[in-house]
């Protein structure tokens, strides 16, 4: 089984489409909102897809996902962490760490990822599992420092560091890597996409933005068949924007 934490949205659905095409086992798809957007998968693949509501910022929700897998008696072979939250500071440089929006950025992006990784390692140890592949979706703003706000970039940087930590200490159980896409049109970028697209393309050697399908190709490779010796790496998929 592959679990996709964060299946809704443009990239989440692209990843889901490709994994359902390439992967022979079950796929457990989660989302906190927009469950109606992924319900169609359960109808289309009734013997293959399982839908679960999960708010990753609530450790209890994450734990329930793994308990559900245990009840099904299915082995987990891969996990994709595609969830994220951000907000736009509208150019006001709102860096106050006391706002609810900033706290939510870290509750979802960092603490949510930490909960998934902790639960994954606990599950692997309990089930004496090994060779589990994990892919964390980051952002090329780790290098460009150009995103909706600085706290979002900082939260994704923290995720990259945590990824390397788990790769160093838990590779006996799992191979964990990161994919860092560039700008693409999505719910997260809707407020700034139209104003940023031409500028980013002009800075991109490829001359265009990377598509969700191209990003999904790399994600599917990492979560299905990449060598287990590849661990703790971050691959940027942005047409050369960060060269």
C-alpha positions as CSV (number, residue, x, y, z in Angstrom):
1,X,0.0,0.0,0.0
2,X,1.0,3.6,-0.7
3,X,-0.4,6.3,1.5
4,X,-0.8,9.8,0.0
5,X,-1.1,12.4,2.7
6,X,-2.6,15.4,0.8
7,X,-4.3,13.9,-2.2
8,X,-6.5,16.9,-3.1
9,X,-5.3,19.8,-5.2
10,X,-3.5,20.0,-8.6
11,X,-0.4,18.1,-7.6
12,X,-2.1,15.7,-5.2
13,X,-4.5,14.5,-7.9
14,X,-1.7,14.3,-10.5
15,X,0.4,12.1,-8.1
16,X,-2.7,10.0,-7.4
17,X,-3.5,9.5,-11.1
18,X,0.0,8.3,-11.9
19,X,0.4,6.0,-8.9
20,X,-3.0,4.4,-9.6
21,X,-1.7,3.8,-13.2
22,X,1.7,2.5,-12.2
23,X,1.3,0.8,-8.8
24,X,-0.3,-2.6,-8.5
25,X,-1.3,-2.4,-4.8
26,X,-3.8,-0.4,-2.8
27,X,-3.6,3.4,-2.5
28,X,-4.9,5.2,0.6
29,X,-5.7,8.8,-0.2
30,X,-6.2,11.4,2.5
31,X,-7.2,15.0,2.6
32,X,-8.4,17.5,5.3
33,X,-10.6,19.5,3.0
34,X,-12.0,18.9,-0.5
35,X,-12.8,15.3,0.1
36,X,-15.4,15.5,-2.6
37,X,-12.5,16.2,-5.1
38,X,-11.0,12.7,-4.4
39,X,-14.2,10.8,-3.8
40,X,-14.3,10.0,-7.5
41,X,-11.2,7.9,-7.2
42,X,-12.9,5.5,-4.7
43,X,-15.8,5.1,-7.2
44,X,-13.4,4.6,-10.2
45,X,-11.1,2.2,-8.4
46,X,-13.3,0.6,-5.7
47,X,-11.0,-2.4,-5.1
48,X,-7.9,-0.3,-5.0
49,X,-8.5,3.1,-3.4
50,X,-9.3,3.9,0.2
51,X,-10.3,7.5,1.2
52,X,-9.6,8.9,4.7
53,X,-10.1,12.4,6.1
54,X,-6.9,13.4,7.9
55,X,-5.8,16.7,9.4
56,X,-2.1,16.2,9.7
57,X,-1.8,19.0,12.3
58,X,-3.7,16.7,14.6
59,X,-1.4,13.8,15.6
60,X,-4.5,11.8,16.5
61,X,-5.7,11.9,12.9
62,X,-2.4,10.7,11.6
63,X,-2.3,7.8,14.2
64,X,-5.8,6.8,13.1
65,X,-4.6,6.4,9.5
66,X,-1.9,3.9,10.6
67,X,-4.4,2.1,12.9
68,X,-6.8,1.8,9.9
69,X,-4.0,0.2,7.8
70,X,-3.3,-2.3,10.7
71,X,-7.0,-3.2,10.7
72,X,-6.8,-3.9,7.0
73,X,-3.7,-6.0,7.4
74,X,-2.0,-4.4,4.4
75,X,1.8,-3.7,4.3
76,X,2.8,-0.1,3.7
77,X,5.5,0.2,1.0
78,X,5.4,3.9,0.3
79,X,4.2,7.3,1.6
80,X,3.9,10.6,-0.1
81,X,3.6,13.7,2.0
82,X,2.1,16.4,-0.2
83,X,0.2,18.6,2.3
84,X,1.0,22.2,2.9
85,X,-0.4,25.5,4.2
86,X,0.6,29.0,3.5
87,X,-0.7,32.6,3.3
88,X,0.2,35.7,1.4
89,X,1.7,38.6,3.2
90,X,0.6,40.8,0.2
91,X,4.0,42.5,0.2
92,X,3.6,43.8,3.7
93,X,6.5,41.7,5.1
94,X,4.3,40.4,7.9
95,X,6.8,38.3,9.8
96,X,5.1,38.3,13.2
97,X,5.3,34.8,14.7
98,X,2.4,35.6,16.9
99,X,-0.3,35.3,14.2
100,X,-2.6,32.3,13.9
101,X,-1.6,32.0,10.2
102,X,2.1,31.6,11.0
103,X,1.4,29.1,13.7
104,X,-0.8,27.1,11.3
105,X,2.0,27.1,8.7
106,X,4.3,25.2,11.1
107,X,1.5,23.1,12.6
108,X,0.7,21.7,9.1
109,X,4.0,21.9,7.2
110,X,6.5,20.9,9.9
111,X,4.6,19.4,12.9
112,X,2.3,17.5,10.5
113,X,5.3,16.0,8.7
114,X,7.0,15.2,12.0
115,X,3.8,13.3,13.1
116,X,3.7,11.3,9.9
117,X,7.4,10.3,10.1
118,X,7.1,9.4,13.8
119,X,4.1,7.2,13.1
120,X,5.8,5.7,10.1
121,X,8.9,4.6,12.1
122,X,6.7,3.3,14.9
123,X,4.7,1.3,12.4
124,X,7.8,-0.1,10.7
125,X,9.4,-1.1,14.0
126,X,6.2,-2.8,15.2
127,X,5.7,-4.7,12.0
128,X,9.5,-5.4,11.5
129,X,9.2,-3.7,8.1
130,X,12.0,-2.4,5.9
131,X,12.4,-0.8,2.5
132,X,9.6,1.7,3.0
133,X,9.9,4.6,0.6
134,X,8.9,8.1,1.7
135,X,8.7,11.3,-0.5
136,X,8.3,14.7,1.1
137,X,7.1,17.5,-1.2
138,X,9.1,20.7,-0.6
139,X,9.5,23.9,-2.7
140,X,12.3,25.4,-4.7
141,X,11.9,28.5,-2.6
142,X,14.4,26.8,-0.3
143,X,16.9,28.3,-2.8
144,X,15.0,31.1,-4.5
145,X,13.7,32.5,-1.2
146,X,10.7,33.6,-3.3
147,X,7.4,32.4,-1.9
148,X,4.2,33.6,-0.3
149,X,6.0,34.4,2.9
150,X,9.2,33.7,4.8
151,X,7.6,31.5,7.3
152,X,6.5,29.0,4.6
153,X,10.1,28.8,3.4
154,X,11.4,28.3,6.9
155,X,8.9,25.5,7.5
156,X,9.9,23.7,4.4
157,X,13.6,24.2,5.3
158,X,12.8,22.5,8.6
159,X,11.2,19.6,6.8
160,X,14.3,19.2,4.6
161,X,16.5,19.0,7.8
162,X,14.1,16.5,9.4
163,X,14.2,14.4,6.3
164,X,18.0,14.2,6.5
165,X,17.8,13.3,10.2
166,X,15.4,10.4,9.5
167,X,17.5,9.3,6.6
168,X,20.6,9.2,8.8
169,X,19.0,7.5,11.8
170,X,16.3,5.3,10.3
171,X,17.5,4.0,6.9
172,X,17.3,0.5,8.3
173,X,13.5,0.9,7.9
174,X,13.0,3.5,5.3
175,X,14.4,5.5,2.4
176,X,13.2,9.1,2.7
177,X,13.8,11.8,0.1
178,X,12.4,15.2,-1.0
179,X,11.1,16.6,-4.3
180,X,11.1,20.4,-4.6
181,X,8.9,21.7,-7.3
182,X,9.0,25.2,-8.7
183,X,6.0,27.5,-9.3
184,X,2.8,25.8,-10.6
185,X,-0.8,27.0,-10.6
186,X,-2.6,25.5,-7.6
187,X,-4.7,26.5,-4.6
188,X,-1.6,27.6,-2.7
189,X,-0.3,29.8,-5.5
190,X,-3.7,31.1,-6.8
191,X,-3.3,34.6,-5.4
192,X,0.1,35.3,-6.9
193,X,0.4,32.9,-9.9
194,X,-0.7,35.3,-12.7
195,X,1.6,38.1,-11.5
196,X,4.6,35.7,-11.1
197,X,4.3,33.3,-14.0
198,X,6.0,35.4,-16.8
199,X,8.8,36.6,-14.4
200,X,9.6,33.1,-13.2
201,X,9.6,31.7,-16.8
202,X,12.1,34.5,-17.8
203,X,14.4,33.2,-15.1
204,X,14.0,29.5,-16.0
205,X,16.5,28.0,-18.5
206,X,13.9,25.5,-19.8
207,X,11.8,28.5,-20.8
208,X,8.6,27.2,-19.2
209,X,7.4,25.9,-15.8
210,X,7.6,22.3,-14.8
211,X,4.2,20.6,-15.1
212,X,2.5,18.7,-12.3
213,X,2.8,15.6,-14.4
214,X,6.6,15.9,-14.6
215,X,6.8,16.4,-10.8
216,X,4.5,13.3,-10.4
217,X,6.8,11.2,-12.5
218,X,9.7,11.8,-10.1
219,X,7.5,11.3,-7.1
220,X,6.2,8.0,-8.4
221,X,9.8,6.8,-9.1
222,X,10.9,7.6,-5.6
223,X,7.9,6.0,-3.9
224,X,7.8,2.8,-6.1
225,X,11.2,1.8,-7.4
226,X,14.1,4.1,-6.6
227,X,17.2,2.3,-5.0
228,X,16.9,2.2,-1.3
229,X,20.4,3.5,-1.1
230,X,19.2,6.9,-2.3
231,X,18.2,8.5,0.9
232,X,18.1,12.0,2.4
233,X,18.2,13.7,-1.0
234,X,16.3,16.8,-2.3
235,X,15.7,16.9,-6.1
236,X,14.6,20.3,-7.6
237,X,12.1,20.0,-10.4
238,X,11.9,23.6,-11.8
239,X,13.3,23.7,-15.3
240,X,16.7,24.8,-14.0
241,X,15.4,27.9,-12.1
242,X,17.6,27.1,-9.1
243,X,20.8,26.5,-11.1
